Amino acid sequence: MAAPAYVPPQSSKTLYRIGEVSKLTNTKAFVLRYWETEFPMLQPVKSPSGHRLYRKEDIETVHEIKRLLYDKGFTIAGARKYLAEANGRPGGAASSAEG
């Protein structure tokens, strides 16, 4: 069964805490924190108290990473390379695995 299509948040909020993003994307918070270490394009801002604050574009990136990994069967390295190339950055991971 295919995952439901991504529906962007309809709120006027500009920043979302990790718990909110976890619910919006149906992704565990620890997975989001791990993806931050693996995907350089996923870099939420940090509040002065150290809380992660995700922008709408970060949430879109999370959905894209999730789609690549879970729906398309990419490896972490392959997804990182794919996203880096899609964003106009050459290379990505040293590995040539694309999923």
Buried (B, 14 or more C-beta within 10 A) or exposed (E): EEEEEBEEEEEEEEBBBBEBBBEBBEBEBEBBEEBBEEBEBBEBEEEEEEEBBBBBEBBBBBBBBBBBBEEEEBBBBBBBBBBBEEEEEEEBBEEEEBB
